[in-house]
Amino acid sequence: MAKSSSTDAVTLIRSLRSAYAATPTNLKIIDLYVVFAIATALIQWIYMGIVGSFPFNSFLSGLLSCVGTAVLAVCLRIQVNKENKEFKDLAPERAFADFVLCNLVLHLVIMNFLG
């Protein structure tokens, strides 16, 4: 039973790797940005666990900034993906402008939350 599940896992990883190899470069760059934002949020969470969270608003602002930016980047990836039929009429420049504007609003709110 364990032998078949391990071969299934290897087959799944190989199929995911081959499917991701066909992904366009611009989507891979957005994926890398999302991974960076989530990794930064995890580093902040670990730092808060080790050192403490004395200015708690600062911790929350940093964490929400990273998570919010990652969510907006995922939305950008969905809109820019050519295989997504829901946003076929949306130009990639318009999607990027929306991403920048939403990031600006997000970070203005976060700066206001800092005090």
Secondary structure, DSSP 4 states (H G I P E B T S, - for coil): -HHHHHHHHHHHHHHHHHHHHTS-HHHHHHHHHHHHHHHHHHHHHHHHHHH--SSHHHHHHHHHHHHHHHHHHHHHHHHH-TT-STTTTS-HHHHHHHHHHHHHHHHHHHHHHH-
